[in-house]
Amino acid sequence: MLKESLRMSWQNICANKMRTFLTMLGIIIGVTAIIALITTVEGATGEITSQFAALGAGKVSVSVTGTPLKRGLSQTDVDRIAALDNLSGVDPTVNLTTYAAIPGLMVEDVSVEGRSAAYFAVDSSMIGSGRGLTLMDMDRHSRVCVIDSDLRTALFPGENPIGKEIILHGHTFTVVGLTADDSSDVMSAMSAMYGAETNGTAIIPYEAALRLTGAQSVNSLTLYLSDTDLADETIAEVEEVLNAAFNYRDGAYRVINLDSLLETMSTITGMMTTMLVGIASIALLVGGIGIMNMMLVSVSERTTEIGLRKALGARPRLIQIQFLMESVMLSLMGGFIGIVIGNVLSAVIAYFIDMTFAMSPGAIMLAFGFSASVGILFGWAPARKASRLNPIDALRSM
């Protein structure tokens, strides 16, 4: 009998194709929205998180605002911090924007970053060719630099820049390395984020950058942790050194654990995804109301059929199951079509925003579960109404 009920439900759905399609349309739109939103948001946040993790894993950022008596960290302060346990490296950062030149050619608005050898030691993939800054460069106060692909294109188009000299802010530096393309993209993105559109980047020893700017202290440090499990203890030790350096003045510095920032970012993106799914689910609610409306109309149109079946001995429970199956079939068909369209739409969006597309099993299961639940929830009342029809009243309509 269950098989017969399923067959009759399918026949009724096929007999009213246009009405069936219009009924499923709300479910299709809702499921498409859920799939497209979740897949796109997960893909975008996944790429952002992975890039952020690569930049921030195992790192602590120190930003110094200073006091009226002490504007930044001296070399002695930096050495005290570097001597702490659980630090594999310390990278003071000095930034300026200036010009770069070679004989017969000058490029303005070039970003110059003063860094230490630790910056390159933690990630060897940062260098595309040549080498990064080394401890020997720092000890000897060598005038060497690493440039990105943008500056290479501007100064040495079609040439190998390794070993050649460039002038930065009036001082001559020898190019010893070229950053990898991915690193160049990250540096360009960071420059754009801070509102500084540049024509390339050159990385030099931070002490040389201090001499270019005429400064005596640094205001930014990146600390590389040996063991991230000891991050809190290490940060406390760093703060002790900083407090002593600035005479325990409040607001003289700020310490940020980038791993903790990454966790906060993941929490925020999760909340955004949940909110978007909630908004998209409104379309499923509208689709469920459409299914309920169609099923109520179907019960009214098939009053005679229901009366005959009851007169021939059909139990109310079997009639209720038949109409409930019809509702669930409508909802699942709409859900399946929505899943297909949603993934296709996500792939198109990923293509246009240059993002890797990957189907989200969680989104598919969620959409499938939602569509099935909508069919059961909104089909229950019409199915129950059909099962409670009085056979005598139903047969009077013949």
C-alpha positions as CSV (number, residue, x, y, z in Angstrom):
1,M,0.0,0.0,0.0
2,L,2.9,2.3,0.7
3,K,4.2,1.8,-2.8
4,E,0.8,2.5,-4.2
5,S,0.6,5.8,-2.2
6,L,3.9,6.8,-3.5
7,R,2.8,6.1,-7.1
8,M,-0.4,8.1,-6.7
9,S,1.5,11.1,-5.1
10,W,3.9,11.1,-8.1
11,Q,1.0,10.9,-10.6
12,N,-0.7,13.9,-9.0
13,I,2.5,15.9,-9.0
14,C,3.1,15.2,-12.7
15,A,-0.5,16.0,-13.6
16,N,-0.1,19.6,-12.5
17,K,3.3,20.6,-13.9
18,M,3.0,24.3,-13.8
19,R,1.4,24.4,-10.4
20,T,4.1,22.0,-9.1
21,F,6.9,24.2,-10.5
22,L,5.5,27.4,-9.0
23,T,5.0,25.6,-5.7
24,M,8.7,24.4,-5.7
25,L,10.0,27.8,-6.8
26,G,10.1,29.1,-3.2
27,I,12.1,26.0,-2.1
28,I,14.4,26.3,-5.1
29,I,15.2,30.0,-4.4
30,G,15.7,29.3,-0.6
31,V,18.0,26.3,-1.1
32,T,19.9,28.1,-3.9
33,A,20.5,31.1,-1.6
34,I,21.7,28.9,1.3
35,I,24.1,26.9,-0.9
36,A,25.5,29.9,-2.7
37,L,25.9,32.0,0.5
38,I,27.5,29.3,2.6
39,T,29.8,28.0,-0.2
40,T,30.9,31.5,-1.2
41,V,31.4,32.8,2.3
42,E,33.3,29.6,3.4
43,G,35.5,29.8,0.3
44,A,36.3,33.5,0.8
45,T,36.8,33.3,4.6
46,G,38.9,30.1,4.1
47,E,41.3,31.9,1.7
48,I,41.4,35.0,3.9
49,T,42.0,32.9,7.0
50,S,44.7,30.8,5.4
51,Q,46.6,33.9,4.2
52,F,46.1,35.6,7.6
53,A,47.3,32.4,9.3
54,A,50.4,32.3,7.1
55,L,51.1,35.9,8.1
56,G,50.2,35.5,11.8
57,A,50.9,32.0,12.9
58,G,53.2,31.9,15.9
59,K,53.7,35.7,15.9
60,V,53.2,38.5,18.4
61,S,52.9,42.1,17.2
62,V,54.2,44.9,19.3
63,S,53.2,48.5,18.4
64,V,54.8,51.4,20.3
65,T,53.2,54.8,20.7
66,G,55.8,55.9,23.3
67,T,55.7,58.6,25.9
68,P,56.8,62.3,25.8
69,L,60.2,61.2,27.1
70,K,60.7,58.1,25.1
71,R,59.2,57.8,21.6
72,G,60.2,54.3,20.7
73,L,62.4,51.3,21.4
74,S,66.2,51.6,21.4
75,Q,68.5,48.9,20.2
76,T,69.1,48.0,23.9
77,D,65.4,47.4,24.4
78,V,65.2,45.3,21.3
79,D,68.2,43.2,22.5
80,R,66.5,42.6,25.9
81,I,63.3,41.4,24.2
82,A,65.3,39.1,21.9
83,A,67.1,37.6,24.9
84,L,63.8,36.2,26.3
85,D,63.1,32.5,26.3
86,N,60.6,31.1,23.7
87,L,61.5,33.7,21.1
88,S,63.0,32.3,17.9
89,G,63.5,35.7,16.4
90,V,62.7,39.5,16.7
91,D,61.9,41.6,13.6
92,P,61.9,45.3,14.1
93,T,60.1,47.1,11.3
94,V,60.7,50.6,9.9
95,N,58.7,51.9,7.0
96,L,59.1,54.8,4.6
97,T,58.1,55.8,1.2
98,T,60.8,57.2,-1.1
99,Y,62.2,56.9,-4.6
100,A,64.3,54.2,-6.2
101,A,66.7,54.9,-9.0
102,I,69.3,53.4,-11.3
103,P,71.4,55.4,-13.8
104,G,69.0,57.0,-16.3
105,L,65.8,55.9,-14.5
106,M,63.9,56.9,-11.3
107,V,60.8,55.4,-9.8
108,E,58.8,57.4,-7.2
109,D,56.5,56.2,-4.4
110,V,58.5,53.1,-3.6
111,S,57.8,51.4,-0.2
112,V,61.0,50.7,1.8
113,E,60.7,48.2,4.6
114,G,63.4,47.9,7.3
115,R,63.5,44.3,8.5
116,S,65.8,41.9,10.3
117,A,67.2,38.5,9.3
118,A,64.4,36.8,11.3
119,Y,61.8,38.0,8.8
120,F,63.3,35.8,6.2
121,A,64.4,33.0,8.5
122,V,60.9,31.9,9.5
123,D,59.7,31.5,5.9
124,S,62.1,30.4,3.2
125,S,59.4,30.4,0.5
126,M,59.3,34.2,0.7
127,I,62.3,34.4,-1.6
128,G,61.8,33.6,-5.3
129,S,65.4,33.9,-6.3
130,G,68.6,35.0,-4.7
131,R,68.6,35.2,-0.9
132,G,67.0,37.2,2.0
133,L,68.7,39.3,4.6
134,T,71.1,37.3,6.9
135,L,72.6,37.8,10.4
136,M,75.9,38.6,8.7
137,D,74.2,41.5,6.8
138,M,72.9,42.8,10.1
139,D,76.2,42.5,11.9
140,R,78.2,44.1,9.1
141,H,75.6,46.8,8.5
142,S,75.6,45.8,4.8
143,R,73.7,47.9,2.3
144,V,71.8,45.1,0.7
145,C,68.1,44.8,-0.3
146,V,65.5,42.4,-1.5
147,I,63.0,43.8,-4.0
148,D,59.6,42.6,-5.2
149,S,58.4,41.9,-8.8
150,D,56.8,45.3,-9.2
151,L,60.0,47.2,-8.5
152,R,62.0,44.7,-10.6
153,T,59.6,45.4,-13.5
154,A,60.0,49.1,-13.0
155,L,63.8,49.2,-12.8
156,F,65.0,46.0,-14.5
157,P,62.5,45.0,-17.1
158,G,63.5,41.6,-18.6
159,E,66.8,41.6,-16.6
160,N,68.0,39.6,-13.6
161,P,68.4,42.2,-10.8
162,I,70.5,40.0,-8.5
163,G,73.9,41.7,-7.9
164,K,72.9,45.1,-9.4
165,E,72.8,48.3,-7.5
166,I,69.9,50.7,-6.9
167,I,69.7,54.0,-5.1
168,L,67.1,54.3,-2.3
169,H,66.7,57.8,-0.7
170,G,70.1,58.8,-1.9
171,H,71.9,55.7,-0.6
172,T,73.2,52.8,-2.8
173,F,72.1,49.2,-2.0
174,T,73.0,46.0,-3.8
175,V,70.1,43.7,-4.7
176,V,70.6,40.3,-3.2
177,G,67.2,38.7,-3.6
178,L,63.8,38.8,-5.3
179,T,60.6,38.0,-3.4
180,A,58.3,35.2,-4.6
181,D,55.2,36.3,-6.5
182,D,52.8,35.3,-3.6
183,S,54.8,37.4,-1.2
184,S,54.7,40.4,-3.6
185,D,50.9,40.1,-3.8
186,V,50.7,40.0,0.0
187,M,52.9,43.1,0.3
188,S,50.9,45.0,-2.3
189,A,47.7,44.1,-0.6
190,M,49.0,45.3,2.7
191,S,50.1,48.6,1.2
192,A,46.7,49.1,-0.4
193,M,45.0,48.2,2.9
194,Y,46.9,51.0,4.6
195,G,46.0,53.4,1.8
196,A,49.6,53.5,0.4
197,E,49.6,52.7,-3.3
198,T,53.2,52.2,-4.2
199,N,55.3,51.3,-7.3
200,G,57.1,48.4,-5.6
201,T,58.8,47.4,-2.4
202,A,62.4,47.1,-1.3
203,I,63.4,45.4,2.0
204,I,66.6,46.5,3.6
205,P,68.2,46.0,7.1
206,Y,66.2,47.9,9.7
207,E,69.2,49.8,11.0
208,A,69.8,51.1,7.5
209,A,66.2,52.2,7.3
210,L,66.6,54.0,10.6
211,R,69.5,55.9,9.1
212,L,67.4,56.8,6.0
213,T,64.6,58.2,8.2
214,G,67.0,59.8,10.7
215,A,65.1,58.0,13.6
216,Q,66.9,56.6,16.6
217,S,64.2,54.1,17.7
218,V,61.7,51.6,16.3
219,N,58.0,51.6,16.9
220,S,57.0,48.2,15.6
221,L,58.2,44.7,16.4
222,T,57.2,41.2,15.3
223,L,58.1,38.5,17.7
224,Y,58.3,34.9,16.5
225,L,57.4,32.3,19.1
226,S,59.2,29.0,19.4
227,D,56.2,27.3,21.3
228,T,52.8,28.8,20.7
229,D,51.5,27.0,23.8
230,L,53.6,29.3,25.9
231,A,52.3,32.5,24.2
232,D,50.7,34.0,27.3
233,E,53.8,33.5,29.5
234,T,56.0,35.0,26.7
235,I,53.7,38.0,26.3
236,A,53.8,38.6,30.0
237,E,57.7,38.6,29.9
238,V,57.7,41.0,26.9
239,E,55.3,43.3,28.7
240,E,57.7,43.4,31.7
241,V,60.5,44.6,29.5
242,L,58.3,47.2,27.8
243,N,56.9,48.4,31.2
244,A,60.5,48.9,32.4
245,A,61.5,50.7,29.2
246,F,58.6,53.2,29.4
247,N,58.6,53.6,33.2
248,Y,55.3,51.8,33.6
249,R,53.3,54.5,31.7
250,D,49.9,53.3,30.5
251,G,49.2,53.4,26.8
252,A,52.9,53.4,25.7
253,Y,52.6,50.2,23.7
254,R,50.2,47.5,22.6
255,V,50.9,43.8,22.3
256,I,48.7,41.7,20.0
257,N,48.8,37.9,19.8
258,L,48.0,37.3,16.1
259,D,46.9,33.7,16.8
260,S,44.2,35.0,19.2
261,L,43.2,37.6,16.6
262,L,42.8,34.7,14.1
263,E,40.5,32.9,16.5
264,T,38.4,36.0,16.9
265,M,38.3,36.4,13.1
266,S,37.0,32.8,12.7
267,T,34.3,33.4,15.3
268,I,33.1,36.6,13.6
269,T,33.0,34.9,10.1
270,G,31.1,32.0,11.7
271,M,28.5,34.4,13.1
272,M,28.2,36.1,9.7
273,T,27.6,32.8,8.0
274,T,24.9,31.9,10.5
275,M,23.2,35.2,10.0
276,L,23.3,34.9,6.2
277,V,21.8,31.4,6.4
278,G,19.1,32.7,8.7
279,I,18.2,35.4,6.2
280,A,18.2,32.9,3.3
281,S,16.0,30.5,5.3
282,I,13.2,33.1,5.1
283,A,12.8,32.1,1.4
284,L,12.4,28.5,2.5
285,L,9.7,29.6,4.9
286,V,7.9,31.3,2.0
287,G,8.3,28.1,-0.1
288,G,6.8,26.0,2.8
289,I,3.8,28.3,2.9
290,G,3.4,27.8,-0.9
291,I,3.5,24.0,-0.4
292,M,0.9,24.2,2.3
293,N,-1.3,26.3,0.1
294,M,-1.0,23.9,-2.8
295,M,-1.7,20.8,-0.6
296,L,-4.8,22.5,0.8
297,V,-6.1,23.2,-2.7
298,S,-5.2,19.6,-3.7
299,V,-7.2,18.2,-0.7
300,S,-10.2,20.3,-1.8
301,E,-9.9,19.2,-5.4
302,R,-9.6,15.5,-4.5
303,T,-12.4,15.3,-2.0
304,T,-14.2,12.7,-4.1
305,E,-11.1,10.6,-4.4
306,I,-10.6,10.7,-0.7
307,G,-14.2,9.8,0.0
308,L,-14.1,6.8,-2.4
309,R,-10.9,5.5,-0.9
310,K,-12.3,5.7,2.6
311,A,-15.5,4.0,1.5
312,L,-13.4,1.2,0.0
313,G,-11.6,0.7,3.4
314,A,-8.6,3.0,3.2
315,R,-7.4,3.9,6.7
316,P,-7.1,7.6,7.6
317,R,-3.4,7.0,8.5
318,L,-2.7,5.8,4.9
319,I,-4.4,8.8,3.4
320,Q,-2.4,11.1,5.7
321,I,0.8,9.4,4.7
322,Q,0.0,9.7,1.0
323,F,-0.5,13.5,1.2
324,L,2.5,13.9,3.5
325,M,4.6,12.0,0.9
326,E,3.4,14.3,-1.8
327,S,4.4,17.3,0.2
328,V,7.9,15.9,1.1
329,M,8.5,14.9,-2.6
330,L,7.7,18.5,-3.7
331,S,10.0,19.9,-1.1
332,L,12.9,17.4,-1.9
333,M,12.6,18.0,-5.6
334,G,12.8,21.7,-5.1
335,G,15.7,21.2,-2.7
336,F,17.6,19.0,-5.2
337,I,17.2,21.6,-8.0
338,G,18.2,24.4,-5.6
339,I,21.4,22.4,-4.6
340,V,22.4,22.1,-8.2
341,I,21.7,25.7,-9.1
342,G,23.3,26.9,-5.9
343,N,26.6,25.1,-6.6
344,V,26.7,26.3,-10.2
345,L,26.1,29.8,-9.0
346,S,28.8,29.5,-6.4
347,A,31.2,28.2,-9.1
348,V,30.4,31.2,-11.3
349,I,30.9,33.7,-8.4
350,A,34.2,32.0,-7.5
351,Y,35.4,32.3,-11.1
352,F,34.7,36.0,-11.3
353,I,36.2,36.9,-7.9
354,D,39.2,34.6,-8.6
355,M,38.5,32.3,-5.7
356,T,39.0,28.5,-5.5
357,F,35.6,26.8,-5.6
358,A,34.9,23.8,-3.4
359,M,31.5,22.2,-2.7
360,S,30.5,22.4,0.9
361,P,29.1,19.0,2.2
362,G,27.8,20.8,5.3
363,A,25.9,23.3,3.2
364,I,24.4,20.5,1.0
365,M,23.3,18.4,4.1
366,L,21.9,21.6,5.7
367,A,19.9,22.5,2.6
368,F,18.7,18.9,2.1
369,G,17.6,18.7,5.8
370,F,15.9,22.1,5.6
371,S,13.9,21.2,2.5
372,A,12.8,17.8,3.9
373,S,11.8,19.5,7.2
374,V,9.8,22.1,5.3
375,G,7.9,19.4,3.4
376,I,7.0,17.6,6.6
377,L,6.2,20.7,8.6
378,F,4.0,22.4,6.1
379,G,2.5,19.2,4.6
380,W,1.3,17.9,8.0
381,A,-1.8,20.1,8.3
382,P,-3.2,19.4,4.8
383,A,-2.5,15.7,5.2
384,R,-4.2,15.6,8.5
385,K,-7.2,17.5,7.1
386,A,-7.4,14.9,4.2
387,S,-7.3,12.0,6.7
388,R,-10.2,13.4,8.8
389,L,-12.6,14.0,5.9
390,N,-16.0,12.3,6.5
391,P,-16.5,9.7,3.7
392,I,-20.2,10.6,3.5
393,D,-19.6,14.3,3.2
394,A,-16.9,13.6,0.7
395,L,-19.1,11.5,-1.5
396,R,-21.9,14.1,-1.6
397,S,-19.7,16.2,-3.9
398,M,-20.0,13.5,-6.6
